[in-house]
Amino acid sequence: MDVISNAWMILASVIVATPPQMAVADAVPACTAPGTLPAGMADWATPEAIKAAATADDLEMANLLPGQAVKVRFAQTPAVTYPLRPAKPGGSVSYGGLLRLTVAAKGSYRVALDAPAWIDLVGESNAAVDSFAHGHGPACTTVRKMVDFALEPGVYTLEISANASPDGEVMVMRIP
């Protein structure tokens, strides 16, 4: 065998012998214990089951209260009529829906999801409410996405779109 063939055989045996955990760096550290949820999220562990509305006319049956976690059953995207077209509506195989959020006091509110779905918030005048912060949930928890809004008292429509699953957990809480 020539020198090049020997070099390739040695390299191949090193690659095959390298344990998988050394071959690819882990992007997320392994969890050895459950993570800690932020203050005000204790209810995340015991969500109530509700069904998302598919149209604005059905919102009275899809109420979401600040501080209450809900396990939501979503509809397939083609069956949902959003008051405002979501920035990321999702395709025909995704899921989404509408939830009514009633806010009693002015303040900052956080919407938490257990999936990387898209969140839009619509005010009473059918105008989009701009968020002021986005982030991931705490490490080693089931919270995957958090979006913060400055809200006035009133009734809002929470639009969730582009969800990969027909079910998802949602919670809105007031934050300091």
Summary of the structure (lengths in Angstrom):
residues: 176
radius of gyration: 21.9
end to end distance: 71.2
largest distance: 80.3
contacts: 514
relative contact order: 0.23
helix: 18%
strand: 38%
